[in-house]
Amino acid sequence: MRRLFLPLLLLLLLSSFAPSRAHKPFNNSQTITARALPGIASGERIGALTLVEAWELSSPHSQFGGLSGLALTGDRAFLMINDAAYRLRFALNADGTVRRASFHRLPPPFAGYLGKFHYDAEALAHDPATGRYWTAMEGTGQIWAFEGDDRRRTRVRQPVLDSWPENGGAEVLARLTDGRFIALSERAGLSGRHEGVMFSGDPARRTTTRFRFFHDPGEQGAPTDAAALPDGRMILIHRKLGWSPVFTTSIAIADPRGLRPGDVLTSRPIAVIRDPRLAENYEGAAVVSEADGTLTLWLVSDDNQQDWQRTRLLRFRIDPAALRPAKRAAPSPARP
């Protein structure tokens, strides 16, 4: 507990006293700049991942940053969501040129502005076949569904998500290849396990069936995002707080295909990002099948709109050997 408390105290102090962009005058600039991270070479290995690209993103827009969800909607075309419920779209050329940048605030849940509690979008799921996407609102336990043109289809308060802690609720929302959705809470229970929910289909429909399960991250830290693999498994991202670096990111493979009510989902780490040149608070992930059959992983970091943090966008090639079968969910003899 002491090992966890001290880094949390450091993060709280840094966030409380360091300059923050969130309180600066509003700027609605629709521009983004991508800068290659200095001293980082393509081809560097991190576990079972090979670095392909490493960018630092910036924008004059006053609500830029805080990115907590990531999807690709086309060739190098990105859809992102931040914890102020701004939707961000842009395309990134291989040379770092950014095209078609667009910031758009998602419609409020009620008339008028009600504060960050109602806008805290922490996770994003996407259906590439239809362009539809879903966001998980951590503060209210809601799931919002949108068409590909950003028109909201519906919003539903999910009772299970609503029972999770206000600042430790749904941090992960992913659409699996079979059409099911998986959500994970950020905060662990006394057992060290994180509660999860498996939805049989669209989580923004009240008639969708669901069941609870648990995720045991071991020593990897709290889950921050997930991305489906073509075979039905998923990449699972974890964040661990420390001193140097402040953020350590663990990338793992989990197999939710046989998940049943009460099961405990585990994962197999394939890479850990602790290099200070790359380390950040990664909260968005997407897996892309390339034309040559390889799989690449994109990660984006949440800078919490703090000047001491950075918005980084990384692309890795996944070593095919790392995709050997992972452990499936294990039945739990006793509920946590």
Summary of the structure (lengths in Angstrom):
residues: 336
radius of gyration: 18.5
end to end distance: 18.6
largest distance: 54.2
contacts: 1138
relative contact order: 0.16
helix: 9%
strand: 46%
